[in-house]
């Protein structure tokens, strides 16, 4: 079995095709998917999308790219997280210095808000980080992110950053980017991360892996990420599937064990 630890099934290009996506997940042995929140106004719809399906779970959070988004509060995130057993994580949150430029104090404060909420409800934190290595790690340390645990999702940074995050009780999640021909540095990281700290994801509808690059992505395609990791590490795909699935249940421990579809 495989698990997609990060996707956006509530986005229009996927939500309208949900039944077919769930069928493809079953065909490709993808037992679960975590549908990750990016803003507050759309969150109720995200929660309603996952509720009928035993294989789908949700997070709550506001993406760092959205400067004009409704700003989350600790209390607001905590209230939503406690409102449903389907909510198993806080995020995605973090820092992104690639698309936006200073002043970004609002982004750093939003990140702190999410870490504080995650600690309060004892849920793992889903971190987005891009071109912000030092500040991401600094804020995680200052806010005690090691106490809530979590994952650096769609990881594209250095081995040194991965190691620092692992030291803070975080996991490293790899997306379809690891299958791209030019992603040589990331492939080296994928070969180094301890197998018991790895997750796999699609970040769909984006970043479709080879051989589907350029097409709309969905959780059924996460198997290609696992296949590439197995190739890079010289191990079987079955071993990657088993370990990343075990890692998912260990980190997102509100999700019941077992294979579920529909």
N, C-alpha and C positions, 0 to 999 in steps of 0.2 A: 504494500500500500504506500501511496505518496500523499503528502499534505501540502497544499498551497498556503503558506503562512502569511501571505499578503496579496490581496487583490481588491478590486473596486467594482464588484458586481452591481453596485447601485448606479454606476455611471450609465447614461442612456444607451450607449452602444452595446452594453451587455445586458442590462435589465430587461430589455425588450426580447431577449433571446434566452431567457433564464432556463426554461424547460430543456431546450436543446443543449445548453451548457452543462446542466446537471447530468443529462444522459451521456454526454461525452466524458465527463468526469468518471462516471461509473465504468464506462468502456475502458478507460485508461487507468483504472485502479487508483484514482485520486479520491480518497475517502472523505476529506474535509477541506474547507477553505475558510480563511479568516477574512471577512469583509471589513476593510479599514476605513474609518471615518476621516474626512478632510475638512468638514465645516459643521456648524451647528444647525443652520436652517434645514439642511437635507438629512440630518441625523434621524429624525423620526421615521422617514421613509426607508432609510437603511435598516433600521431595527425591524420594521414591518416586513421587509424583504426577507430577512434571515429567519424570522420567528417560525414560519411553517416548516422549515427544513432542518432535519436533524444533523445534516452535514455542514451547515453554515453557522458561523458565529460572527460577532461584531466587536468593534472597538468604539471608543468615543474620543474625539479630539479635533483639533484645528491645525491644518497644515501650515508650515512656516512660510510658504510662498504667498499666502493670501493676506496682504497688508490691510485691506479694508474689510476683512471678515469680522463677523460678530465675535468680540473678544471673549474667550472662555474665562470663567472664574474657577477657583478650586472647588467651591461649594457646588457650582453648576455641574462640573465634571463628576464630582463624587455622587451627586444626586442621580445623574443619568446612569452612571456605572452601577449603582445599587438598584436601579429600577427594573432590571431584567437579568435572569441567569444567562441570557445570551451574550451579555457584555463581558468579555474576558480579558480586555486590555485597555490601556489608556494610550491615545495617539491616533494618527501619527503626529508627531511633534518633532522639534529639533531646530536646526539652523541651516539655512541655505544662502550662502554668499555668492553663488554662481549667477543667479538671475537678478538679485537685488543688490543695491549698494548702500553704504552707510548714509544716514544714521539708521541703525537697525536695533536700537535699544528695545523697541516693541517686540521684536522677534525673540530676543534673549529673555525678556520678561515672560513672554508666552511659554517659552520652553520651561522656565522655572515653575510656572503655574502647573503645567502638566506633571512635572516630577513630584511636586508636592501632593497633587491629587492621587497619583499612583501610589505614593507611600501611604497616604491616608486610607485608601481602600485595599491596599496590599494586592495590587494587580500589576502585571508586567507592563513596561513602557516600550512603545514602538517609536524608534528614533530615526528620523530622516536627517542625514548630514551630508553636506556637499560644500567643498572648499571652505570648511569651517572647523578644521580638525582641532586646533588648540582651544577655541572657545567652547566647542561641544564637550570636550573632555573636562575642561575646567568647570563648567557649569554642572556637569554630572557629578563631579567630585564635591563641589561646594554644596549641592543640594542633597547629597546622600543617595544618589541614584542606585548605588550598589545595594541599598536596603530594599528596593522594590524590584530589582532585576529587570531584564528586558532584552531587546534585540536592536542592533543596528541593521536596518532593513536596506535592501537593494545596495549592498555594500560595494563601493568603488574606490575606497581609500587605501592607505598603505598597510603593510603588515604591522608596522609599529602601532598604528591606531587600533587595528583589530586586537592586538595583544593587550593594549591598555584597557580596551573595553571588556575583554575577557577577564582581566584581573578585577574588574568591577562587577563580575557576576552577570555579564551580558553575553548574548549569543550573536553570531554573525550570519546574516541571511543573504544568499546569493540569488540573483535573478538571471534572466536570459542573457544579460550582458556578458556573463562568463562564457557564453558560447560564441561570442563575436570574435572574428579572426584577429582583430587588432587589440583585443583585451589581454595582452600578454602579461602585464603587471598584475592584473586582477587574477588571472589564471595561476600565477605564482602564489598569490595569497590563498586561493582556494585549495592549493596543495598543502599549505602549511597549517591552516586552522585546525585545531583538534577536532576530530570527527564528532565528539560528543558536545561540541559547541556550534555545530552547523545547522542551519535551516535552509530550506529552498522555497522560492516564491516565484510568482509571475509578475507582480505589480500590474497585472492586466487592468485595462485593455492595452497597456503600453508594453514595449520592450519584448515583443515576441522573439523567442529563441530561434536560432538556426535549427531546422530548415524552414521556419515560418517567418523569418525576419521580414518586416515591412507590412505584415498582415495584422489584423486585430487579434490580440492575445486573449487567452482565457485560461482558467485553472487546469484544464485538461492537458495543457502543454507544459506543465511543470516537470513532466517526466524527462524532457530534453535537458533541463538544468541538471537533474540527477545523473543522467547519462554522461554529461560532460565532466562533472565532478569525479565520477567513477573513472573515467578515462585519465584525468589529470593525476589521480592518486594511485592508479594501478590496482583498483579493487573492483568488485562486482557492483553492478547497479543495485542488486538486491541488498547489498550491505549499506549503500547510501540510503536507499529507501527505508530500511529498517531503522537505522540510527537517526535519520532526520525526523522520522515519525515519532520515535521515542523521545527525541529532544523537544518536539512540539508539545507533546502531552506533559512533559516535565515542566516546561516554561509556562504554557497556558493551561495551568492545572485545574481550571474550572471546566474545561472541556471533558466530557465523559469519554472514556476509552471505548474503542470498538469502531467498526466500520459502519457508516450510516450514509444512506442516499435518500434523496427526495425530501 
